Amino acid sequence: VQLVESGGGLVQPGGFLRLSCAASGFAFGMSSMSWFRQAGPDRELVATIVSDGFNSEYADSVKGRFTISRDNDKNILYLQMNSLKPEDTAVYYCNTPWSTLDWGQGTAVTVSS
């Protein structure tokens, strides 16, 4: 099993980024998937999408700004982040909603002017 996150970087407040998570070694197309972020000691669940992509849920802090999506043909999970705020600064990770897979290295997002 491998999860490889990418797409992070430094962006100004109000800006946007698109994160990707390349998944391999498990039945990605049959798994609900989530994005998490960690800015301190705790990891926060940001967004979840079901296996077929037709339903998703978001943390209140990102609702209306972030969009989770997936490409089951390519085994890639995405997170489109718009209207970024300094409080979105964190390392972002993908996993199942129950954190059942080994964590990847994450991708760092810094929102700062």
Sine and cosine of phi, psi and omega as CSV:
sin_phi,cos_phi,sin_psi,cos_psi,sin_omega,cos_omega
0.00,0.00,0.72,-0.69,0.03,-1.00
-0.60,-0.80,0.72,-0.70,0.10,-1.00
-0.83,-0.56,0.84,-0.54,-0.04,-1.00
-0.82,-0.57,0.95,-0.31,0.00,-1.00
-1.00,0.00,0.55,-0.83,0.03,-1.00
-0.43,-0.90,0.17,-0.98,0.09,-1.00
0.97,-0.24,-0.08,1.00,0.02,-1.00
-0.95,0.31,0.09,-1.00,0.03,-1.00
0.26,-0.96,-0.22,-0.98,0.02,-1.00
-0.99,-0.15,0.78,-0.62,-0.02,-1.00
-0.63,-0.78,0.52,-0.86,0.03,-1.00
-0.98,0.21,0.43,-0.90,0.09,-1.00
-0.81,0.59,0.67,-0.75,-0.07,-1.00
1.00,0.00,-0.16,0.99,-0.03,-1.00
-0.99,0.14,-0.15,-0.99,-0.05,-1.00
-0.62,-0.78,0.40,-0.92,0.11,-0.99
-0.56,-0.83,0.41,-0.91,0.11,-0.99
-0.83,-0.56,0.90,-0.43,0.03,-1.00
-1.00,-0.04,0.51,-0.86,0.07,-1.00
-0.80,-0.61,0.50,-0.86,0.09,-1.00
-0.73,-0.69,0.94,-0.35,0.05,-1.00
-1.00,0.02,0.84,-0.54,-0.09,-1.00
-0.92,-0.39,0.59,-0.81,0.05,-1.00
-0.45,-0.89,0.37,-0.93,0.10,-1.00
1.00,0.02,0.09,1.00,0.07,-1.00
-0.46,-0.89,0.10,-1.00,-0.07,-1.00
-0.99,0.17,0.96,0.27,-0.06,-1.00
-0.82,0.58,-0.72,0.70,-0.08,-1.00
-0.92,0.40,-0.21,0.98,0.01,-1.00
-0.96,-0.29,0.07,1.00,-0.11,-0.99
-0.92,-0.39,0.74,-0.67,0.29,-0.96
-0.89,0.46,0.55,-0.84,-0.02,-1.00
-0.71,-0.71,0.43,-0.90,-0.05,-1.00
-0.68,-0.73,0.38,-0.93,0.24,-0.97
-0.95,-0.30,0.67,-0.74,0.08,-1.00
-0.84,-0.54,0.29,-0.96,0.14,-0.99
-0.61,-0.80,0.46,-0.89,-0.02,-1.00
-0.67,-0.75,0.88,-0.47,0.06,-1.00
-0.92,-0.40,-0.25,0.97,-0.01,-1.00
-0.60,-0.80,-0.58,-0.82,-0.05,-1.00
-0.95,0.30,-0.39,0.92,-0.07,-1.00
-0.96,-0.27,0.56,-0.83,0.07,-1.00
-0.99,-0.13,0.76,-0.65,-0.09,-1.00
-0.96,-0.28,0.72,-0.69,0.09,-1.00
-0.98,0.21,0.83,-0.56,-0.09,-1.00
-0.98,-0.17,-0.74,0.67,-0.08,-1.00
-0.38,-0.92,0.50,-0.87,0.00,-1.00
-0.70,-0.72,0.60,-0.80,0.06,-1.00
-0.73,-0.68,0.65,-0.76,-0.01,-1.00
-0.98,0.22,0.13,-0.99,-0.17,-0.99
-0.87,0.49,-0.61,0.79,-0.03,-1.00
-1.00,0.01,-0.03,1.00,0.09,-1.00
0.99,0.13,0.02,1.00,-0.12,-0.99
-1.00,0.06,-0.20,0.98,0.04,-1.00
-0.70,-0.71,0.57,-0.82,0.02,-1.00
-0.53,-0.85,0.35,-0.94,0.03,-1.00
-0.69,-0.72,0.45,-0.89,-0.08,-1.00
-0.69,-0.72,0.51,-0.86,0.19,-0.98
-0.91,0.41,0.54,-0.84,-0.02,-1.00
-0.84,0.54,-0.52,0.85,-0.08,-1.00
-0.93,0.36,-0.31,0.95,-0.05,-1.00
-0.86,-0.51,-0.07,1.00,-0.06,-1.00
-0.86,0.52,0.74,-0.67,-0.01,-1.00
1.00,0.04,-0.19,0.98,0.00,-1.00
-0.90,-0.44,-0.56,0.83,-0.04,-1.00
-0.96,-0.29,0.53,-0.85,0.08,-1.00
-0.72,-0.69,0.83,-0.55,0.05,-1.00
-1.00,-0.10,0.64,-0.77,0.04,-1.00
-0.49,-0.87,0.12,-0.99,-0.04,-1.00
-0.47,-0.88,0.44,-0.90,0.11,-0.99
-0.84,-0.54,0.98,-0.19,-0.07,-1.00
-0.96,0.29,-0.30,0.95,0.08,-1.00
-0.96,0.27,-0.55,0.83,-0.03,-1.00
-0.98,-0.19,-0.07,1.00,-0.06,-1.00
0.84,0.54,0.75,0.67,-0.01,-1.00
-0.80,-0.60,0.69,-0.72,0.10,-0.99
-0.95,-0.30,0.64,-0.77,-0.03,-1.00
-0.84,-0.54,0.39,-0.92,0.19,-0.98
-0.65,-0.76,0.95,-0.31,0.09,-1.00
-1.00,0.05,0.86,-0.52,-0.05,-1.00
-0.89,-0.45,0.90,-0.43,0.01,-1.00
-0.91,-0.42,0.25,-0.97,0.04,-1.00
0.74,0.67,0.77,0.64,-0.08,-1.00
-0.91,0.42,0.58,-0.82,-0.01,-1.00
-0.87,-0.50,0.39,-0.92,0.04,-1.00
-0.82,0.57,-0.54,0.84,-0.01,-1.00
-0.95,0.30,-0.10,1.00,0.12,-0.99
-0.99,0.13,-0.12,0.99,0.02,-1.00
-0.87,0.49,0.83,-0.56,-0.06,-1.00
-0.03,-1.00,0.14,-0.99,0.23,-0.97
-1.00,-0.07,0.77,-0.64,-0.08,-1.00
-0.97,-0.26,0.69,-0.73,-0.04,-1.00
-0.76,-0.65,0.42,-0.91,0.17,-0.99
-0.91,-0.41,0.44,-0.90,0.04,-1.00
-0.11,-0.99,0.03,-1.00,0.18,-0.98
-0.95,0.32,0.32,-0.95,0.00,-1.00
-0.86,0.51,-0.37,0.93,-0.01,-1.00
-0.98,-0.20,0.18,0.98,0.06,-1.00
0.82,0.57,0.70,0.71,-0.11,-0.99
-1.00,0.08,-0.17,0.99,-0.05,-1.00
-0.96,-0.27,0.36,-0.93,0.11,-0.99
-0.89,0.46,0.69,-0.73,-0.04,-1.00
-0.95,0.32,0.60,-0.80,0.15,-0.99
-0.98,0.17,-0.19,-0.98,-0.04,-1.00
-0.99,0.13,-0.23,0.97,-0.02,-1.00
0.98,0.22,0.19,-0.98,0.08,-1.00
-0.73,-0.69,0.76,-0.65,-0.13,-0.99
-1.00,0.08,0.75,-0.66,0.08,-1.00
-0.88,-0.47,0.80,-0.59,0.05,-1.00
-0.83,-0.55,0.85,-0.52,0.01,-1.00
-0.93,-0.36,0.94,-0.34,-0.10,-0.99
-0.36,-0.93,0.53,-0.85,0.08,-1.00
-1.00,-0.07,0.00,0.00,0.00,0.00
